Amino acid sequence: MLELALILIFCILGVIVGIATGLLPGLHVNNIALILLSLSGPIVAMCSPLFAYGISEEFIFMLICGFIIAVSISHTFHDAIPTTFIQ
């Protein structure tokens, strides 16, 4: 049950970040992906209390991947808004 809650939290946060990247013309999903990949070690270290509940490092990396996918899908939909109004 904890795994499902973590997946939902990371996906919802990904959608929120995707909305921000979609609405801000200078920020792209690739920037967020690069930042997350460079900070993946500290993210796993911050999530280390979850190891006591049976959550592995591989699962945390999968959560980061799910976050990036949620950001990219949300960015795709919300990128049309500034594109319409900038021209």
C-alpha positions in Angstrom: 0.0 0.0 0.0 2.9 2.3 0.7 4.3 1.7 -2.8 1.0 2.8 -4.4 0.9 5.9 -2.2 4.5 6.8 -3.2 3.7 6.3 -6.9 0.7 8.6 -6.7 2.6 11.2 -4.8 5.5 11.3 -7.3 3.1 11.3 -10.3 1.0 14.2 -8.8 4.1 16.2 -8.1 5.3 15.4 -11.7 2.1 16.7 -13.1 2.4 19.9 -11.0 6.0 20.4 -12.2 4.9 19.6 -15.8 2.2 22.4 -15.6 4.9 24.8 -14.5 7.3 23.8 -17.3 4.5 23.9 -19.8 3.4 27.4 -18.9 6.9 28.9 -18.6 8.4 29.3 -22.1 12.1 29.2 -21.0 11.8 26.0 -18.9 11.8 22.6 -20.6 11.2 19.1 -19.4 14.8 18.2 -20.4 16.1 20.7 -17.9 14.1 19.0 -15.1 15.2 15.6 -16.2 18.8 16.6 -16.1 18.4 18.1 -12.7 16.7 15.0 -11.4 19.3 12.7 -12.8 22.1 14.7 -11.3 20.4 14.8 -8.0 19.3 11.1 -8.0 21.9 10.2 -5.4 20.8 12.8 -2.8 17.1 11.9 -3.5 17.8 8.3 -2.7 19.6 9.4 0.5 16.7 11.6 1.5 14.3 8.6 1.0 16.6 6.3 3.1 14.1 6.2 6.0 11.8 4.3 3.6 14.3 1.4 3.6 12.9 0.4 7.0 9.5 -0.2 5.3 10.9 -2.5 2.6 11.3 0.1 -0.1 14.5 -0.5 -2.2 16.8 1.8 -4.0 15.6 0.5 -7.3 12.0 1.4 -6.5 13.1 4.9 -5.6 14.8 5.2 -9.0 11.6 3.9 -10.6 9.7 6.6 -8.7 12.1 9.2 -10.2 11.5 7.8 -13.7 7.7 7.9 -13.1 8.1 11.6 -12.0 10.0 12.4 -15.2 7.4 10.6 -17.4 4.6 12.5 -15.6 6.4 15.8 -16.1 6.9 15.1 -19.8 3.3 14.1 -20.5 1.9 17.1 -18.5 4.4 19.4 -20.3 3.2 18.2 -23.7 -0.4 19.2 -22.9 0.2 22.5 -21.2 2.8 23.7 -23.7 0.1 24.6 -26.1 -1.2 27.5 -23.9 1.9 29.8 -24.2 2.4 28.8 -27.8 -1.1 30.1 -28.6 -0.7 33.4 -26.9 3.0 34.3 -27.7 2.4 34.6 -31.4 
